[in-house]
């Protein structure tokens, strides 16, 4: 089963993208984080479902 991809805000006003409990990238604007999240989801194999949480 694939780990969930999440975008979470930080206290300094930036956003961090997580896969499961691992931070993939931090310090992004919301738009950058959402685009990064979308690019990860597009790269997933079509036969494997992925959960995207907001």
N, C-alpha and C positions, 0 to 999 in steps of 0.2 A: 504494500500500500504506500502511496506517495505521501510525503509530509505536506502539510498545509503551507501555503505561501501567504504571508500576512504583511501588511503595512501598518506600522504603529507610529504615532507621534511621540516626540521626545520633549523634555522640559525646555529645551532651548529653541523650540519652534521648528525644528527640522524633523525629518521622517526617516525611519529605519525599515528595511525590508528583511523579513525573516523567512527561512525555510525550516519548519519545525521550531526548534529552540535556538538554532544557529543564525546569527546576524550575517546577512550576505553583504549588505552595503548600508552605510549610515551617512547622515549629514545632507540628505537630499531635500529638495522642495517637495511638496505634495505631488505636483505634476510629474517631476522626475521619478519619484518613488512609484507612482501608479504606472508610468510607462515601463519602468524596469520590471515590475510585477507582471505586466502584460507580456513582456518579451520572454519571461521565464515560462509562463503558461503556454505560449505559442510553441515553445521548444519541446514540450512534453510529448511523448508518444501518444498518438490518438487512441490507441487501444487501452491506455491506462488512464482512468479518471483522476482528476486532481481537485482537491478542495481549495477554494479561494475564499478566505475569510476577510472581512473588512473591519 
